[in-house]
């Protein structure tokens, strides 16, 4: 049991002013694995006051100091690798291999990449008759999601430190313990007291409190569109800057010259990685009509290479969904899909032999049209849809027929078509042939997938204000 019922405020772990706690459940066992405090508005005010008090000195720290703090965090993070892997497997249900290869490595990478970006980052630029200064925006409120306990948390914290912005973090209450480990690492790294604060609690109390707080100057949120909308409404009361990374329903366009087996493996990987709980996952698979039957057969053939099961067992690729609520949501979408389209694989219920735990059957629908619920709404589970097209123009029309625009993918061999697809999909990140992600590149979405960008120098920019100075002597 991990009973960590204190908040990290002004460099110390302090008792909550409230008495309520939140249970954290291991999704593979359905058993309570720990408790955290359900913070109060008074706890939040203490954290914001600490961040505000350190702002003058932290924002005026040198670039060299910030780079050193980031390097120190990287070293501390590495020392606790095994514990990170254990914690993320228990709180999220990610298989041990996924906890290491995806979650641990992504969290580590953001701190090291922020340090690299900061090396060449300029906070001052002369432009003819004026000077452009980039200054810390102020106190930042960070609200992070449960599906990537280190990735989303680390990229926000790393960018804020690089920019000299003190923060107040509210991690997701379903997966809070990796963030609490980060608090310990940041403290040991020598980051000034008050520059990093963590308050656990509910979205309705701490999340709403952050987005409406008059002494918080910027809010960075990753999560659902409905919560993002509420954050914008709250932030409007004080006209504070908001960055949002929200949902997605990303297309994967399989070109007519693609290797069918490779394309099928890519489609299944998107569906199964992190149990499909990935906002940028490709969940609309667009294949040429002439390739449909062959592609369906290839998908069925490759699925067994992504076994579902106990995340602590060797060889398991996919674990449970994060919670009972999420399991119920995914089941409701599968039920809708069975009424709308043709069920190729999977269906409702749990996989055989996995009655305990929030495990779902990997499910593939075919004969899907883009106006169906399962093709338009984010399911956030191991569910994907196969749609067909007769021309690339039609494929792109389908790809862009969505409220989202987080990512897009293309599989094939023709470079000219790659460029055409990349330029015409309305999304923030396009990936060709499953090329490895470059964490120096910006991440964020078009349309209802969000506002702003994270990662690398683009992430640092979000935590800065821009000032122009005219008439300054050279």
C-alpha positions as CSV (number, residue, x, y, z in Angstrom):
1,X,0.0,0.0,0.0
2,X,1.2,3.5,-0.9
3,X,-0.5,5.9,1.5
4,X,1.0,9.2,0.5
5,X,-1.6,11.7,1.9
6,X,0.6,14.8,1.9
7,X,1.1,17.6,-0.6
8,X,4.4,18.9,-1.7
9,X,4.4,22.7,-1.1
10,X,7.3,25.1,-0.8
11,X,9.9,22.3,-0.7
12,X,8.1,20.2,2.0
13,X,5.6,17.4,2.3
14,X,2.8,18.9,4.4
15,X,-0.5,17.6,5.7
16,X,-3.7,18.5,3.9
17,X,-6.1,20.9,5.5
18,X,-8.8,18.4,4.7
19,X,-9.5,14.9,6.0
20,X,-10.8,13.2,2.8
21,X,-8.7,10.7,0.8
22,X,-8.9,9.2,-2.6
23,X,-8.4,5.5,-3.2
24,X,-6.0,4.5,-6.0
25,X,-6.9,1.2,-7.6
26,X,-4.7,-1.3,-9.4
27,X,-6.6,-1.9,-12.6
28,X,-5.2,-5.4,-13.1
29,X,-6.3,-6.7,-9.7
30,X,-9.2,-4.3,-8.9
31,X,-7.7,-3.8,-5.5
32,X,-6.8,-0.6,-3.7
33,X,-3.0,0.0,-4.0
34,X,-2.8,3.2,-2.1
35,X,-4.4,6.4,-1.0
36,X,-3.8,10.1,-1.6
37,X,-5.2,13.2,0.0
38,X,-8.2,14.9,-1.6
39,X,-6.8,18.5,-1.4
40,X,-8.7,21.6,-0.5
41,X,-8.8,25.1,-1.8
42,X,-6.8,26.1,1.2
43,X,-4.1,23.6,0.2
44,X,-4.1,25.1,-3.3
45,X,-3.8,28.6,-2.0
46,X,-0.7,27.6,0.0
47,X,0.9,26.1,-3.1
48,X,0.1,29.2,-5.3
49,X,1.5,31.5,-2.6
50,X,4.7,29.6,-2.5
51,X,5.0,29.7,-6.3
52,X,4.3,33.4,-6.3
53,X,6.8,34.2,-3.6
54,X,9.7,32.5,-5.5
55,X,8.7,33.9,-8.9
56,X,11.0,37.0,-8.8
57,X,14.1,35.0,-8.1
58,X,13.3,31.9,-10.1
59,X,12.3,33.9,-13.2
60,X,15.6,35.7,-13.0
61,X,17.7,32.5,-12.6
62,X,20.3,32.1,-15.4
63,X,20.0,29.8,-18.3
64,X,23.0,27.9,-17.0
65,X,21.3,27.3,-13.6
66,X,18.1,26.0,-15.3
67,X,20.1,23.6,-17.5
68,X,21.9,22.3,-14.5
69,X,18.7,21.7,-12.6
70,X,17.3,19.8,-15.6
71,X,20.5,17.7,-15.8
72,X,20.2,17.0,-12.1
73,X,16.6,15.8,-12.5
74,X,17.7,13.5,-15.3
75,X,20.3,11.9,-13.0
76,X,17.8,11.5,-10.2
77,X,15.2,10.1,-12.6
78,X,17.6,7.5,-13.8
79,X,18.5,6.3,-10.3
80,X,14.8,5.4,-9.7
81,X,14.1,3.6,-13.0
82,X,13.0,0.3,-11.5
83,X,10.7,2.1,-9.0
84,X,9.1,4.1,-11.8
85,X,8.4,1.0,-13.8
86,X,6.9,-0.8,-10.8
87,X,4.7,2.2,-9.9
88,X,3.4,2.8,-13.4
89,X,2.6,-0.9,-13.9
90,X,0.6,-0.9,-10.6
91,X,-1.3,2.4,-11.0
92,X,-1.9,2.3,-14.8
93,X,-1.8,-1.4,-15.6
94,X,0.8,-1.0,-18.3
95,X,2.9,-4.1,-18.9
96,X,6.3,-3.9,-17.4
97,X,7.9,-3.7,-20.9
98,X,5.6,-0.8,-21.8
99,X,6.2,1.0,-18.5
100,X,9.9,0.9,-19.3
101,X,10.0,1.4,-23.1
102,X,7.2,4.0,-23.3
103,X,6.4,5.6,-20.0
104,X,9.8,5.7,-18.3
105,X,11.7,6.6,-21.4
106,X,9.3,9.4,-22.5
107,X,9.4,11.0,-19.1
108,X,13.2,10.9,-19.0
109,X,13.5,12.2,-22.6
110,X,11.5,15.3,-21.9
111,X,13.9,16.6,-19.2
112,X,17.0,15.9,-21.3
113,X,15.5,17.3,-24.5
114,X,14.4,20.5,-22.6
115,X,18.0,21.0,-21.4
116,X,19.2,20.5,-25.0
117,X,16.6,23.0,-26.4
118,X,17.6,25.5,-23.7
119,X,21.2,25.4,-24.7
120,X,20.5,27.3,-27.9
121,X,17.3,29.1,-26.8
122,X,17.5,32.9,-27.0
123,X,15.5,35.1,-24.6
124,X,16.5,38.3,-26.4
125,X,16.6,39.2,-30.0
126,X,17.5,42.4,-31.8
127,X,15.2,43.2,-34.7
128,X,16.3,46.4,-36.5
129,X,14.9,49.2,-34.5
130,X,13.6,47.2,-31.5
131,X,14.5,44.3,-29.2
132,X,12.3,41.3,-28.5
133,X,12.5,40.0,-25.0
134,X,11.0,36.6,-23.9
135,X,10.1,36.7,-20.2
136,X,8.6,34.1,-17.8
137,X,4.8,34.3,-18.0
138,X,4.4,33.9,-14.2
139,X,3.0,31.2,-12.1
140,X,1.8,28.2,-14.1
141,X,-0.9,25.6,-13.2
142,X,-0.4,22.2,-14.6
143,X,-3.2,19.6,-14.8
144,X,-2.1,16.2,-16.2
145,X,-3.9,13.1,-17.4
146,X,-3.9,9.5,-16.1
147,X,-2.9,7.8,-19.3
148,X,0.7,8.9,-19.4
149,X,1.8,9.5,-15.8
150,X,5.3,10.6,-16.7
151,X,5.2,11.8,-20.3
152,X,2.7,14.6,-20.0
153,X,3.8,15.5,-16.5
154,X,7.5,15.6,-17.4
155,X,7.1,17.7,-20.6
156,X,5.2,20.4,-18.8
157,X,7.5,20.5,-15.8
158,X,10.6,20.5,-17.9
159,X,9.4,23.4,-20.1
160,X,8.3,25.4,-17.1
161,X,11.7,25.0,-15.4
162,X,13.5,25.9,-18.7
163,X,11.4,29.1,-18.9
164,X,11.8,30.0,-15.2
165,X,8.1,29.6,-14.4
166,X,7.2,28.2,-10.9
167,X,4.4,25.7,-11.0
168,X,1.6,24.1,-9.2
169,X,0.8,20.6,-10.4
170,X,-2.4,18.6,-10.0
171,X,-1.7,15.1,-11.3
172,X,-4.5,12.7,-12.2
173,X,-6.0,11.0,-9.1
174,X,-6.1,7.7,-10.9
175,X,-2.3,7.6,-11.5
176,X,-0.7,10.0,-9.0
177,X,2.3,8.2,-7.6
178,X,4.8,8.6,-10.5
179,X,4.2,12.4,-10.2
180,X,4.9,12.3,-6.5
181,X,8.2,10.5,-7.2
182,X,9.0,13.4,-9.6
183,X,8.4,15.8,-6.7
184,X,11.1,14.0,-4.7
185,X,13.5,14.0,-7.6
186,X,13.0,17.7,-8.3
187,X,13.5,18.6,-4.7
188,X,16.8,16.6,-4.6
189,X,17.9,18.3,-7.9
190,X,18.3,21.6,-6.1
191,X,15.3,23.4,-7.8
192,X,14.5,26.4,-5.5
193,X,11.8,25.8,-2.9
194,X,8.4,26.9,-4.1
195,X,9.3,26.6,-7.8
196,X,7.6,23.2,-7.9
197,X,4.5,22.4,-5.9
198,X,2.1,19.4,-6.1
199,X,-1.4,19.3,-4.8
200,X,-3.5,16.1,-5.2
201,X,-7.2,16.1,-5.4
202,X,-10.3,16.1,-7.6
203,X,-10.8,18.0,-10.8
204,X,-13.8,19.8,-9.4
205,X,-11.9,21.1,-6.4
206,X,-8.2,21.5,-7.4
207,X,-8.5,21.5,-11.2
208,X,-11.2,24.2,-11.2
209,X,-9.3,26.0,-8.5
210,X,-6.2,26.2,-10.7
211,X,-7.9,27.4,-13.8
212,X,-9.8,30.1,-12.0
213,X,-7.1,31.2,-9.5
214,X,-6.3,34.9,-9.8
215,X,-2.6,34.4,-9.0
216,X,-2.1,31.7,-11.7
217,X,-1.0,33.3,-14.9
218,X,-1.0,30.3,-17.3
219,X,-2.7,26.9,-17.3
220,X,-1.4,23.9,-19.2
221,X,-3.9,21.0,-19.4
222,X,-4.0,17.6,-21.0
223,X,-7.2,15.6,-21.0
224,X,-10.8,15.5,-22.4
225,X,-12.4,18.2,-24.5
226,X,-15.3,18.7,-22.0
227,X,-12.8,19.5,-19.2
228,X,-10.8,21.7,-21.6
229,X,-13.9,23.7,-22.3
230,X,-14.5,24.2,-18.6
231,X,-10.9,25.3,-18.1
232,X,-11.3,27.9,-20.8
233,X,-14.4,29.2,-19.2
234,X,-12.7,29.5,-15.8
235,X,-9.6,31.0,-17.2
236,X,-11.7,33.7,-19.0
237,X,-12.6,35.2,-15.7
238,X,-9.0,36.5,-15.4
239,X,-8.0,36.4,-19.1
240,X,-5.2,34.0,-18.4
241,X,-3.3,32.1,-21.1
242,X,-4.4,28.5,-21.6
243,X,-2.7,25.6,-23.5
244,X,-4.8,22.5,-24.1
245,X,-3.9,19.1,-25.5
246,X,-7.2,17.3,-25.9
247,X,-8.6,14.3,-27.7
248,X,-8.1,12.8,-31.1
249,X,-9.6,10.5,-33.7
250,X,-6.5,10.2,-35.9
251,X,-6.5,8.7,-39.4
252,X,-4.0,6.2,-40.8
253,X,-4.1,6.3,-44.6
254,X,-2.8,3.1,-46.1
255,X,-1.7,3.9,-49.7
256,X,-2.3,1.5,-52.5
257,X,1.4,0.6,-52.8
258,X,1.8,-0.2,-49.1
259,X,2.9,-3.5,-47.7
260,X,-0.4,-4.9,-46.4
261,X,1.2,-6.9,-43.5
262,X,3.2,-3.8,-42.3
263,X,0.2,-1.6,-42.5
264,X,-1.9,-4.1,-40.5
265,X,0.8,-4.3,-37.9
266,X,0.9,-0.5,-37.6
267,X,-2.9,-0.4,-37.2
268,X,-3.0,-3.1,-34.5
269,X,-0.1,-1.4,-32.7
270,X,-2.0,1.8,-32.5
271,X,-5.0,0.0,-31.1
272,X,-3.1,-2.1,-28.5
273,X,-0.3,0.2,-27.2
274,X,-1.2,1.5,-23.7
275,X,-4.5,-0.4,-24.2
276,X,-5.5,2.1,-26.8
277,X,-5.5,4.9,-24.2
278,X,-3.5,7.2,-26.4
279,X,-5.0,10.5,-27.6
280,X,-2.8,10.5,-30.8
281,X,-3.5,6.9,-31.7
282,X,-4.7,6.1,-35.2
283,X,-8.2,4.7,-34.7
284,X,-9.6,5.3,-38.2
285,X,-7.8,3.1,-40.7
286,X,-8.4,4.1,-44.3
287,X,-7.6,1.4,-46.8
288,X,-8.1,1.3,-50.6
289,X,-11.4,-0.6,-51.4
290,X,-9.4,-3.1,-53.5
291,X,-7.2,-3.9,-50.4
292,X,-10.0,-4.3,-47.9
293,X,-10.3,-8.1,-47.7
294,X,-6.5,-8.6,-47.7
295,X,-6.1,-6.0,-45.0
296,X,-8.8,-7.5,-42.8
297,X,-7.1,-10.9,-43.0
298,X,-3.7,-9.4,-42.2
299,X,-5.2,-7.6,-39.1
300,X,-6.6,-10.9,-37.8
301,X,-3.2,-12.6,-38.4
302,X,-1.2,-10.0,-36.5
303,X,-3.5,-9.6,-33.5
304,X,-2.2,-12.6,-31.6
305,X,1.3,-11.0,-31.5
306,X,-0.1,-8.4,-29.1
307,X,-1.3,-10.7,-26.2
308,X,-3.5,-9.2,-23.5
309,X,-3.0,-10.2,-19.9
310,X,-1.5,-9.7,-16.5
311,X,0.9,-6.7,-16.9
312,X,3.5,-8.4,-14.7
313,X,3.8,-11.5,-16.9
314,X,6.6,-11.7,-19.4
315,X,5.5,-11.4,-23.0
316,X,2.3,-9.4,-22.4
317,X,1.9,-6.5,-24.7
318,X,-1.4,-5.0,-23.5
319,X,-2.8,-4.7,-20.0
320,X,-6.2,-3.6,-18.6
321,X,-8.0,-0.3,-19.0
322,X,-7.3,2.1,-16.2
323,X,-10.6,1.8,-14.3
324,X,-14.0,0.3,-14.1
325,X,-15.5,3.6,-15.5
326,X,-13.2,3.5,-18.5
327,X,-14.1,-0.2,-19.0
328,X,-17.8,0.6,-19.0
329,X,-17.3,3.5,-21.5
330,X,-15.4,1.2,-23.9
331,X,-18.0,-1.5,-23.6
332,X,-20.8,1.0,-24.5
333,X,-18.9,2.0,-27.6
334,X,-18.4,-1.6,-28.7
335,X,-22.2,-2.1,-28.2
336,X,-22.8,0.9,-30.5
337,X,-20.3,-0.5,-33.0
338,X,-22.0,-3.8,-33.1
339,X,-25.2,-2.1,-34.2
340,X,-23.6,0.2,-36.7
341,X,-20.9,-1.8,-38.4
342,X,-19.5,-5.3,-38.9
343,X,-17.6,-6.9,-36.0
344,X,-14.4,-8.4,-37.4
345,X,-12.7,-9.3,-34.1
346,X,-13.5,-9.0,-30.4
347,X,-16.7,-7.6,-29.0
348,X,-18.1,-6.9,-25.6
349,X,-17.0,-8.5,-22.3
350,X,-13.6,-9.6,-21.0
351,X,-11.1,-11.9,-22.8
352,X,-11.3,-15.5,-21.8
353,X,-9.4,-16.2,-18.5
354,X,-9.3,-12.6,-17.5
355,X,-12.4,-12.2,-15.4
356,X,-10.6,-10.1,-12.7
357,X,-9.2,-6.8,-13.8
358,X,-10.5,-4.2,-16.3
359,X,-9.5,-6.1,-19.3
360,X,-11.2,-5.6,-22.7
361,X,-11.3,-7.6,-25.8
362,X,-9.2,-6.1,-28.7
363,X,-12.0,-5.1,-31.1
364,X,-11.9,-4.3,-34.8
365,X,-14.9,-3.1,-36.8
366,X,-15.1,-3.1,-40.6
367,X,-17.6,-1.8,-43.1
368,X,-17.4,1.5,-41.2
369,X,-18.6,4.8,-42.6
370,X,-17.2,8.0,-41.2
371,X,-20.6,9.2,-40.0
372,X,-20.8,6.4,-37.4
373,X,-20.4,7.1,-33.7
374,X,-17.4,4.7,-33.6
375,X,-15.7,6.7,-36.4
376,X,-16.3,10.1,-34.9
377,X,-15.9,9.8,-31.1
378,X,-12.8,9.0,-29.1
379,X,-13.2,5.6,-27.6
380,X,-9.9,5.4,-25.7
381,X,-9.6,1.6,-25.6
382,X,-8.3,-1.3,-27.7
383,X,-10.9,-0.6,-30.5
384,X,-10.3,0.4,-34.1
385,X,-12.3,1.0,-37.3
386,X,-11.6,0.1,-40.9
387,X,-12.9,2.5,-43.6
388,X,-12.4,2.2,-47.3
389,X,-11.7,4.8,-50.1
390,X,-11.5,4.8,-53.9
391,X,-9.2,7.8,-54.4
392,X,-6.6,9.7,-52.4
393,X,-8.8,12.8,-52.5
394,X,-11.6,10.8,-51.0
395,X,-9.3,9.4,-48.3
396,X,-8.2,12.9,-47.3
397,X,-11.7,14.2,-47.3
398,X,-12.6,11.4,-44.8
399,X,-9.5,12.0,-42.8
400,X,-10.4,15.6,-42.3
401,X,-14.0,15.0,-41.6
402,X,-13.7,15.1,-37.8
403,X,-13.8,17.7,-35.0
404,X,-10.2,16.6,-34.1
405,X,-6.8,17.2,-35.5
406,X,-4.1,15.9,-33.3
407,X,-2.3,13.5,-35.5
408,X,-2.3,11.7,-38.9
409,X,-0.4,8.7,-40.3
410,X,0.4,7.4,-43.7
411,X,1.9,4.0,-44.8
412,X,3.2,3.4,-48.3
413,X,6.1,3.9,-50.6
414,X,5.5,7.0,-52.8
415,X,7.3,10.1,-51.5
416,X,5.1,12.4,-53.6
417,X,2.0,11.0,-52.0
418,X,3.6,11.3,-48.5
419,X,4.1,15.1,-49.1
420,X,0.6,15.4,-50.5
421,X,-0.9,13.7,-47.5
422,X,1.2,15.6,-44.9
423,X,0.3,18.9,-46.4
424,X,-3.5,18.2,-46.6
425,X,-4.3,16.4,-43.4
426,X,-5.4,19.0,-40.9
427,X,-3.5,17.8,-37.8
428,X,-0.6,18.9,-35.7
429,X,1.7,15.9,-36.3
430,X,2.0,13.6,-39.3
431,X,4.0,10.4,-39.2
432,X,5.2,8.5,-42.3
433,X,5.8,4.8,-42.1
434,X,5.9,4.7,-38.3
435,X,9.1,6.8,-38.2
436,X,10.4,7.2,-34.6
437,X,9.2,10.3,-32.8
438,X,11.6,13.3,-32.5
439,X,10.9,14.9,-29.1
440,X,12.5,18.1,-30.3
441,X,9.5,18.6,-32.7
442,X,6.3,20.3,-31.5
443,X,3.3,18.3,-30.3
444,X,-0.2,19.6,-30.3
445,X,-3.4,19.7,-32.3
446,X,-5.7,21.5,-34.7
447,X,-9.4,22.2,-34.2
448,X,-10.8,20.6,-31.0
449,X,-7.6,18.7,-30.3
450,X,-6.2,21.7,-28.6
451,X,-4.4,25.0,-28.4
452,X,-0.7,25.5,-28.2
453,X,2.3,23.1,-28.5
454,X,4.5,21.1,-26.2
455,X,8.0,19.5,-26.5
456,X,11.4,21.1,-27.2
457,X,11.6,24.9,-27.8
458,X,8.0,25.1,-28.7
459,X,7.1,23.8,-25.2
460,X,9.3,26.4,-23.6
461,X,7.7,29.2,-25.6
462,X,4.3,28.4,-24.0
463,X,5.6,29.5,-20.6
464,X,6.9,32.9,-21.8
465,X,5.5,36.3,-22.6
466,X,6.9,38.4,-25.5
467,X,7.9,42.0,-25.0
468,X,9.1,44.5,-27.6
469,X,11.4,47.3,-26.5
470,X,11.9,50.3,-28.8
471,X,14.5,52.9,-28.6
472,X,17.0,51.0,-26.4
473,X,20.6,52.1,-27.1
474,X,22.7,49.3,-28.6
